[in-house]
Structures are given as C-alpha cells and as structure tokens.
Amino acid sequence: MHIEVLKSKIHRVKITEAELHYVGSITIDEDLMDAADLVENEKVQIVNINNGERLETYVITGERGTGQICLNGPAARKAQVGDIIIIISYCSLDKSEAKSHKPVVIFPDDKNRLN
C-alpha cells in the first residue's frame, strides 16, 4: 500500500508578484527550490495564511537569489502581493518507507531568503 506524505515545505514566504495574464503556476526563486528539494513542473499545494485559500499548481523556476514568489494565471486571484503562503509538496511512498521518511522543511526570512 502506498500513502501520500509530506515531501517538502517552504514555510511562510511572501508573495512578491501576481501575474494574472500568464499561463499559470507559481514561480519560485531557484535557491528556495533547491533548498526545498523542488523541481520545475512539480505539483505543489499553496496555502495562503492571510485569507485561507488553498490551491494546487506547478512550479516554474525563478531567478536565483531574488526571493521571487509569483502566483501566475488564475492563481493570482487567490493572493495579493505581500500575502504570506506555505508551499507544500507531497510524495507517494510505500507505508513501510513512509515510517522512516524525513521531509525537507525550510524557513526563509522575511525577504524570502535562506537563513
């Protein structure tokens, strides 16, 4: 039996941009992607601390070192620049593997930079 478990999480980053007229997705600073073990096109869940919105989308690589967190396309309606979000990815593991699995969780600073 396989179960879904937390793979990685970027805890509490600030939305820096919202681009409504874009194909869709979330653009994330490549430094944050690397630290959180995320890859381009990976499915993620976005949880907005400010308004309670939850959505799923996929990751686009942003410019390294910029702190960029940009909601694109329809997702841009779910948050405003300055909102605090959590970005979560999951993986499917055999139940026995899941018991020893250790997710990656990062806590960027208030400028979306790694501590």
N, C-alpha and C positions, 0 to 999 in steps of 0.2 A: 504494500500500500504506500502511495506517495501522498505527502501533505505539503501545503504551501507554508513557508516560513519566511521571516524577515531575512532578506539578503543584505540590504544596506539601507542606511538612512542618513540624509543630510538634515540635521535638526536645527530648525529656526534660522532660515535665511530670509533676506529681504528682497521683495520683488523690485528690480531696478528698471524694468521696462515692460510694457504690454503692447503688443503689435497685433491689432485686430485683423488687419488685412494681410495676413500671412498664411501659408499653407496649414499650419497647425503645429503644436508641440510645445516643449519647453527648452529654451536654450540655457545651458549651464556652463559656467566657467570651467575650462578643461582641468584646472588644478583641483577643483572640487570634485569633478567626475573621477579623476584618478584616485583621490583620497577615499572616495566612497565606493570605489570599485564599480562604477557605472560605465557602460559603453554606449556609443552612439546608436540610436534606434531602439534602445532598451525601453520596455514598458515601465512606467512609473506611476505611482499614485501621488497626487498633490493634495495636501490638507492645509486649508487656509485658517490660520489661528484667528485672524480678525473677524471673519464672517461665517466660519463653519463649513464653507464649501469644500466638497471633495470631488476630484475628477481624476480620470486616467488619461495619460497621453504617452508620448515617447520623447526620448532625449535627443537633442541636437547639440553638438559640441560648440561651445562658446569660446571666445578669445581668452587664452590663458592669462591669469593674473589680474583680470579686470573686476572680478566679483560679480560678473553678469549673471542675472537670473531673469529671463524674459519669457513671459507667457505669450504664446503666439496663437493666432487664429481665434476660434470661438472661445478657447480657454481664457483669452484676455478679458472676457466679460466676467470672469469668476474672481478676479482680484484687481486691486489697484496698486500702482506704484507705491511702495512703502509698506505694503502688507507683509506680514511675517508668515512664511509657509514651512511645512515639513515635506521633504521629498523622500518617498519610500519605494524601494524595490523588493520584490519577493522572488523566491526560487522554489522549485518543486524538488523535494528530497524524499528518499525512502524514509519511513518513520524511524528506523534504527539510526540512519545517518543524521537525521534531524536532532536527535538527542544530544549529539556532540557538536553540532554546527554552531559556529560563533559568527554572528553578523558583524558587519562593519558599520559603526555609527560615528559620524563626525559632528563636531560642534563649532562651526565657523564663528568668527567675531561679528560685531555689528556692522562691519563693512563687507561681509561675505568673504572674508579672508581666513585662511587656516591659522590657527594659533601656534 
